[in-house]
Amino acid sequence: MGISSGPKPFLTVGVLFILLSPATGFSAPGRPRVISCRSPEKETFTCWWEPGDDGGVIAFIFFLFFSSETIYECPDYKTAGENSCFFSKNDTSLWVNYNISVVASNDMGKSVSEPVEVDVVYIVQPNTPESVMVSVLEDNHGPYLRVDWEKPQSADTRSGWITLVYQLRVKQAKDETWEEYDAGMQKYYKVFSLHSGKEYMVQVRCKPDHGFWSEWTTPVYIQISEVLTNNCSRWAIIMYYKSIQTSRFFWQHFLGYLLLILVSYPQNGKSEEMFNALVIPGFPPTSTYEDLLVEYLEVYDDEKRELVLNEKNLIEGSMKSKSTSSDNDSGRGSCDSRTLLMEKCVDESGTEQELSQYGEASWASSDSEGRDNPASPGLEDGKVQMWPSVFSSPQSHNFQQQHPGGLRASHHSVPEISCVSPHVQTCCGQQDQLEGFQFSKPGLYRYAQMYSMDTIECKHVAQEPQSQSQSQSQSAEYVEVQTVNQENVLLVTPLSNPEGPNPELSDFSGEDYSKVRDVTSDNVLLLQRDLSVSQFVGDYCQDQIGQVDPCFLQQQQQEQTCKLNAHLHHPASTLQEDMRLAENGYVDTTMMMS
Amino acid sequence: MSRNRTQAMLFVALLCLDLHARVGSAPICPHGHTGCHILSLADLFDRVIQHSARMHGLSSDLHSEFEQYFLPSKNHISRVYRKCHTSNILTPNGKENAQKLAREELTEVIMKLLMAWRDPLSQLHQSMAHQQDFNSFSSNKALEMSDMVHELRKGVEKVTEKMQLLGMISNSVSGLSSPEALLPASESGEALSDYELLYCFRRDSDKVQNYLKILKCRIVPEHGC
């Protein structure tokens, strides 16, 4: 059915044209082009085109791939504005390929655009998040921002139809580079390590599980008030307390309070901070925890240290993690020093920078302590060994919110400590979106995954940052357990297991053990891969692929990196020369990696 | 005095921590014995949803690898689309349609889809493993995908049983035990190519994930919906 006006009627079977007043051009119109199609909520979608030269009357046609005989015309040219076609809920079907073309026609002929195929599920770009609110809060470490937002109204997350993940970015108003943070599915985020007296900009955006990132929200500007450094005021308060205790003059006490109020007044009335400082009698708490550590370390027997360390680590870890929430600079330094391992796994560039600074500083400090103070090697060991305990102790999860972002990354980088090529580590950061590790199948798919990430997916991320990269976050580290302890799930993996989907491998999933092959002269432990595993893996490689070489090559690479990692992460000071292996020749690698 | 207190504190801490210290986990009790950790329905749902997300991720990866390395032109029209072998399964193609389905029907659709892919995926893996063009990673992914659809089906069965146990759905969910051995053949009878299989599976795995999410938010809406 077509209406023709002009000497040449259009007779295309099944095509509907709308001809209003044909332009009298001298030639066929230029080829139009479909620019893009987007769906904001996976229920409707819109396509935009641009006309070619010479305009012409445009008809937007499409057909559904399974019935290419029937061609449909755009149901709604108006709603989405000019040069657009809007598909309402009734017109939108998911998981169906729309084959879309734009036809420009005039008296002299017509030209058809390049056809575009669209499956609505893969073109979802949500609207921006809404109601972004930023507030400045204080804790022991200084000011931090709390950002809250709402999901875009159009996205229906309540019914589970669409799942959104959020990202925010922060920068100082005068800076050029943003720091991005992934907030997962939560609708709030705390940003630490801010400078007083600066103005910050905050923006938020969201993305469906596979789809495109929305636009950034309009930036919210927030000013962190200029505060006389907290330390200064705190020390002033301590001095006052001490002077009050010694002098015991009641009126002086009174005067002290008055003076304090006067001193704190220019701090924009942060009276609650002042009162908090006043009511800390035991400030600073450093001594208490160090006493605990020292006392504790004197208890155990040096010779059997490595055997009992696994358990003790956890206690220390919990003690240490508690101490990090207080103002304990030395403790916090060593706590963060594990970022030497974590650096590559941390997605958030902001926290990464902050933590790596701590890391390097504390490495230096712990090294020197070990050498200068042989009388208490345990103390330094205790600090360094705190790493695996923080990793393995699920208590750390509870402290994530308080500690500036660091512990959060540690929660999911546990398996990466083992002998893994650093290349893989860089890609594993996507994992942080999976909050609950309720799956972990011993090693099987994870290592297959790691290999693929090593070569293929990393390249993917580089080449196609927009549309395909969302699949990376899905396929990041994902392991499956047969049994699950809901709160305290850890990724259980054998040391390194490139291939092998065989249940036998589940034997190695329990603990991270490896046999020590040798101790080199500079106190480096060389770990040996379990022979039986590698043989099995080799057989499997041969079986399935028909080529032996690539597998073994990779294995050899793994072994070399094993050595390398062992050396990198074990500076000589942490391994005592007289360190003895446990009876069965096995060393707990979680301890090793400290 | 303070040392005794310290040691007592440490002992208490050790007791608390020891439960969480080991990497091993508490047993899941099939029959609800006391003392072991029972997974709630919400947990089960979360598991299968994560599992399906992973499965879909793999299928997306494989599909785009195929497109990149094996299809010379980006011209989509040149590809001949034949119907997927699962086209016979009626699936809701929009939010309203999916929400109109009863819980039992939605569960059945999910199960049918998963069962329909069991054999084709293992065939796909075989075919990929024997071809020289594929590197070992793709072949592994295909194998992983094949195992995963198997696991996911078992997971969904568990979820279904639990729902039936809790009286949330009726016991009329059929089609679980009768495997419809649909071979991936198009209408013309020819077997679908690897690429077509991947294309179809990417779509179907996305359907499964979506339907599971809808089901979850309908049945246990208080957990992250």
Interface residues (C-beta under 8 A of the other chain):
Chain A: K42 E43 F65 F66 K89 T92 S93 L94 W95 V96 N97 N99 P115 V116 E117 D119 V121 D156 T157 R158 S159 G160 W161 T163 M185 D209 H210 D291 L292 E295 Y296 V299 N310 E311 L314 I315 S318 M319 S392 S393 P394 Q395 L434 G436 Q438 F439 L444 Y445 A448 Q449 Y451 S452 T455 I456 E457 H460 E464 Q468 S471 Q472 S473 Q474 S475 Y478 E480 V481 T483 V484 N485 Q486 E487 N488 V489 L490 V492 E499 P501 G510 E511 D512 C541 Q544 I545 P550 C551
Chain B: S2 R3 T6 Q7 L10 A13 L14 L17 D18 L19 H20 A21 V23 G24 S25 A26 P27 I28 H37 L39 D43 D46 R47 Q50 H51 A53 R54 H56 G57 L58 S60 D61 S64 E65 H76 I77 Y81 K83 S87 T91 N93 G94 K95 E96 A98 Q99 A129 N135 S136 F137 S138 S139 N140 K141 L143 E144 D147 M148 E151 R203 D206 K207 N210 K213 I214 L215 K216 C217 R218 P221 G224 C225
